Amino acid sequence: MVESVRIDKWLWAVRLFKSRNLATEFCKNGRVLIGGEPVKASRMVRIGDHIVVKRPPLTLTFLVTGLIEKRVSAAEAVANVTNLTPQEEIDRMHQIRESAFYTRERGSGRPTKKDRRDFDKLDF
């Protein structure tokens, strides 16, 4: 079994990001923290590490419970990560999804100027 894995590989393998490149970009921009410190994509992650991912407007917290290098099925991926995100953050995510911007009827055309202003008012 592997002792450590690159953080960008792990984030991608446990399906927190759609692509490894996206995980690398988040690391470069200082949006991935281990122990409160921003990390580079090459940082090695170990079992027991607490990882914070800042995806505005949310801050997600995870605990590493297993190490994998390759993308696996969703059921296997869940076994390697524990979500420690506070309930307030999860409620906030649901609130944003239910906002006016997300409730627009699909296929109703281009957003109006008012729709755009309403979207810009959201706290990202």
C-alpha positions, 0 to 999 in steps of 0.5 A: 500500500502507498504511504503518500500520494500527490494532493492533486492526484488524490483530489481528482481520484476521490472525485472532488474535482472533475479533472486533475488539471482543475485540482492543480489550478486550485492548489496553485491559487492557494485554495487547497489547505492542509493544516491551515497552510496553502499547498502546492499540487506536488504536496504529498497527502497522508492518511489522517490529513485534514484538507480544506478546499475553498470553492467560493462561496463555500469552504469544504473540509475533508479527512483523508481515510485512504490513499488512491492514485487512480480514479475509481468508482464513486462507491470506492472513492467515498471509502477514502474520504470523510466529509467534515464540512459544517452543516451551515456550509451545506445549508448555504450551498442549498440556499444558493442553488434555490436562489433566483438564478438557479430557478430560471426556466431552462431554455428560456433564452439569454439572461436579462439585465435584471437576471444578471444583476440578481446573479451578481448580488449573490455573495461569492 
